[in-house]
């Protein structure tokens, strides 16, 4: 009886594969059957507007999307509309359903003015990005490098809720008013954080910049536009107090 059941199952699989061939060898996908598991598909090429990778409970693990269908902000599995995000790319999610970084890129040209950017970011827990690789340019002025930010301990969930309200605002004045509320909330809670480290190219200089907890540069390693290397020590006001050069 068991052998007969197995033979029937195998016969069904062979009939399904044969039906696929009968439908035409040009078909873009071939169904691969495996005992003891769900069927898997193989594709030579696929075009989609959005791809969601989800866990068994439905929570996102990764989203790859075009600009039109790109998701908003996420915290604890809930989505909040972004008040200004308009590009495509990829979002990463942690075990709790929080957005924790992503890969974004885009460009825009209006007349003689052009802008372009690309970034790979990783977020602090319940906060904004804390480390990232970033490129940006505007009208030929370029920056590219590795950046590290110091973020506060409080959750940015309230800012996400404000962002959703700004996205739903009926006019630009109302949207800007809510954006000001977002900035005020961050400042009232000690600020949104500060950039502590940058290593890369800034305009025509190669720079390694180390900053204090307030984001003020205190040590600069540079190779200037003329190729001259230097080390600069700065006080909290940004004044160079010591400079070592070749």
C-alpha positions as CSV (number, residue, x, y, z in Angstrom):
1,X,0.0,0.0,0.0
2,X,2.8,2.4,0.9
3,X,4.7,1.5,-2.3
4,X,1.6,2.1,-4.4
5,X,1.0,5.5,-2.8
6,X,4.6,6.6,-3.5
7,X,4.3,5.4,-7.1
8,X,1.1,7.4,-7.5
9,X,2.8,10.5,-6.1
10,X,5.8,10.1,-8.4
11,X,3.4,9.6,-11.4
12,X,1.6,12.8,-10.5
13,X,4.9,14.7,-10.4
14,X,6.0,13.3,-13.8
15,X,2.6,14.2,-15.2
16,X,2.9,17.8,-13.9
17,X,6.4,18.2,-15.5
18,X,5.2,16.7,-18.7
19,X,2.3,19.2,-18.8
20,X,4.9,21.9,-18.4
21,X,6.7,20.7,-21.5
22,X,3.5,20.4,-23.4
23,X,2.7,24.0,-22.6
24,X,5.9,25.0,-24.4
25,X,9.6,24.9,-23.8
26,X,9.7,28.7,-24.0
27,X,8.1,29.0,-20.5
28,X,10.3,31.3,-18.3
29,X,9.9,29.2,-15.2
30,X,10.3,25.5,-14.5
31,X,8.7,23.9,-11.5
32,X,11.0,21.7,-9.5
33,X,9.3,19.2,-7.3
34,X,11.0,17.9,-4.1
35,X,9.8,15.1,-1.8
36,X,9.0,16.3,1.7
37,X,9.0,20.0,0.9
38,X,7.2,22.7,-1.0
39,X,7.8,23.2,-4.7
40,X,10.5,25.7,-5.7
41,X,10.7,27.7,-8.9
42,X,13.6,28.6,-11.1
43,X,13.5,31.8,-13.3
44,X,15.8,33.0,-16.0
45,X,14.5,36.6,-15.5
46,X,11.8,38.3,-13.5
47,X,10.5,41.9,-13.4
48,X,8.7,43.1,-10.3
49,X,7.9,46.5,-8.8
50,X,8.4,45.3,-5.2
51,X,9.7,42.1,-3.5
52,X,9.0,41.4,0.2
53,X,11.1,38.8,2.1
54,X,9.0,37.8,5.2
55,X,9.3,35.6,8.2
56,X,6.8,32.8,8.9
57,X,4.8,35.3,11.1
58,X,4.5,37.8,8.3
59,X,7.0,40.3,9.6
60,X,9.3,41.9,6.9
61,X,12.9,40.9,6.9
62,X,13.9,42.7,3.7
63,X,12.0,44.8,1.1
64,X,13.3,45.5,-2.4
65,X,11.2,48.1,-4.2
66,X,11.0,50.7,-6.9
67,X,10.3,54.4,-6.0
68,X,6.6,54.1,-6.5
69,X,6.0,51.3,-4.1
70,X,8.9,52.0,-1.6
71,X,7.7,51.6,2.0
72,X,7.6,54.1,4.7
73,X,9.1,54.0,8.2
74,X,8.7,50.9,10.4
75,X,8.6,50.3,14.2
76,X,7.4,47.1,15.9
77,X,5.9,45.9,12.6
78,X,3.8,49.0,12.0
79,X,4.3,51.3,9.0
80,X,4.4,55.1,9.2
81,X,4.4,57.2,6.0
82,X,7.6,59.1,5.3
83,X,7.2,62.8,4.9
84,X,9.9,63.2,2.2
85,X,11.3,59.8,1.0
86,X,10.8,59.5,-2.7
87,X,13.4,57.0,-4.0
88,X,13.7,53.3,-4.5
89,X,16.1,50.7,-3.0
90,X,16.2,48.2,-0.2
91,X,15.1,48.2,3.5
92,X,16.4,45.9,6.3
93,X,14.4,44.8,9.3
94,X,15.2,43.3,12.7
95,X,13.5,40.5,14.6
96,X,11.0,43.0,16.1
97,X,9.8,44.5,12.8
98,X,11.8,47.7,13.1
99,X,13.5,49.2,10.1
100,X,17.2,49.0,10.7
101,X,18.9,50.4,7.6
102,X,18.9,50.0,3.9
103,X,20.4,50.6,0.5
104,X,19.2,53.7,-1.4
105,X,20.2,55.5,-4.6
106,X,18.9,58.0,-7.0
107,X,19.5,61.0,-9.2
108,X,17.7,64.1,-10.5
109,X,18.5,66.6,-13.2
110,X,16.7,69.9,-13.7
111,X,18.1,72.1,-16.5
112,X,21.8,72.4,-15.8
113,X,21.5,71.4,-12.2
114,X,22.1,67.7,-11.3
115,X,22.1,65.7,-8.1
116,X,22.9,62.1,-7.4
117,X,23.4,60.0,-4.3
118,X,23.8,56.4,-3.0
119,X,24.1,55.0,0.5
120,X,24.3,51.8,2.5
121,X,23.1,52.5,6.1
122,X,22.7,50.6,9.3
123,X,20.6,52.0,12.2
124,X,21.1,52.0,15.9
125,X,18.4,50.1,17.8
126,X,15.2,52.1,17.8
127,X,17.1,55.0,16.4
128,X,18.5,56.5,13.1
129,X,21.6,55.4,11.1
130,X,24.7,54.9,13.1
131,X,27.2,53.7,10.5
132,X,27.0,54.1,6.7
133,X,28.8,54.3,3.4
134,X,27.6,57.3,1.4
135,X,28.1,59.1,-1.8
136,X,26.4,62.4,-2.9
137,X,27.0,65.1,-5.4
138,X,25.3,68.4,-6.5
139,X,26.5,70.2,-9.6
140,X,29.9,68.6,-9.6
141,X,30.6,69.0,-5.8
142,X,31.1,65.5,-4.5
143,X,31.4,63.7,-1.2
144,X,32.0,60.0,-0.7
145,X,33.1,58.1,2.4
146,X,32.5,56.1,5.6
147,X,30.5,57.9,8.3
148,X,29.7,57.0,11.9
149,X,27.1,58.8,14.0
150,X,26.5,58.9,17.8
151,X,22.7,58.6,18.5
152,X,20.8,59.1,21.7
153,X,19.1,56.3,23.6
154,X,15.4,57.4,23.2
155,X,13.2,55.7,20.6
156,X,12.3,57.7,17.4
157,X,8.8,56.2,17.3
158,X,7.2,59.6,18.2
159,X,9.1,61.1,15.2
160,X,7.7,58.4,13.0
161,X,4.2,59.3,14.1
162,X,4.9,62.9,13.3
163,X,6.3,62.0,10.0
164,X,3.1,60.2,9.1
165,X,1.1,63.3,10.0
166,X,3.4,65.4,7.8
167,X,3.0,63.0,4.9
168,X,-0.8,63.3,5.2
169,X,-0.8,67.2,5.5
170,X,-3.1,68.9,3.0
171,X,-0.6,71.7,2.1
172,X,3.1,72.5,2.2
173,X,2.8,75.0,5.1
174,X,1.2,72.4,7.3
175,X,3.8,69.8,6.4
176,X,6.6,72.3,7.2
177,X,4.9,73.1,10.6
178,X,5.0,69.4,11.6
179,X,8.6,69.1,10.4
180,X,9.5,72.0,12.8
181,X,7.7,70.0,15.5
182,X,9.9,67.0,14.7
183,X,13.1,69.1,15.0
184,X,11.8,70.7,18.3
185,X,11.0,67.3,19.8
186,X,14.5,66.0,18.9
187,X,16.2,69.1,20.4
188,X,14.1,68.9,23.6
189,X,15.3,65.3,24.0
190,X,19.0,66.2,23.7
191,X,19.2,66.3,19.9
192,X,19.2,63.7,17.2
193,X,22.9,62.8,17.5
194,X,26.1,63.9,15.9
195,X,28.6,62.7,13.3
196,X,31.7,61.4,15.2
197,X,33.8,60.0,12.3
198,X,34.2,60.6,8.6
199,X,36.8,59.1,6.2
200,X,36.7,59.8,2.5
201,X,36.7,62.5,-0.1
202,X,35.1,65.9,0.6
203,X,35.1,68.1,-2.4
204,X,38.8,68.1,-3.6
205,X,40.3,66.9,-0.3
206,X,40.9,63.5,1.2
207,X,39.9,63.7,4.9
208,X,39.7,61.7,8.1
209,X,37.7,63.7,10.6
210,X,37.2,62.8,14.3
211,X,34.7,64.8,16.3
212,X,33.6,65.2,19.9
213,X,30.2,64.1,21.3
214,X,28.7,67.4,20.0
215,X,29.8,66.7,16.5
216,X,32.6,69.4,16.5
217,X,35.7,68.4,14.6
218,X,38.7,68.0,16.9
219,X,41.2,66.2,14.8
220,X,41.7,66.3,11.0
221,X,44.0,64.3,8.8
222,X,44.0,65.7,5.3
223,X,45.6,65.6,1.9
224,X,44.8,69.0,0.4
225,X,43.9,70.0,-3.2
226,X,47.6,70.6,-3.8
227,X,48.6,67.2,-2.5
228,X,50.0,68.5,0.8
229,X,49.3,66.1,3.8
230,X,48.6,67.6,7.2
231,X,47.3,66.9,10.7
232,X,45.2,69.6,12.4
233,X,44.2,69.8,16.1
234,X,41.1,72.0,16.8
235,X,39.6,73.5,19.9
236,X,35.8,73.3,20.6
237,X,35.2,76.5,18.6
238,X,36.8,75.0,15.5
239,X,40.0,77.0,15.7
240,X,43.2,75.1,14.6
241,X,45.5,75.1,17.7
242,X,48.2,72.9,16.2
243,X,49.1,71.9,12.7
244,X,51.6,69.4,11.4
245,X,52.4,69.4,7.7
246,X,55.1,68.1,5.4
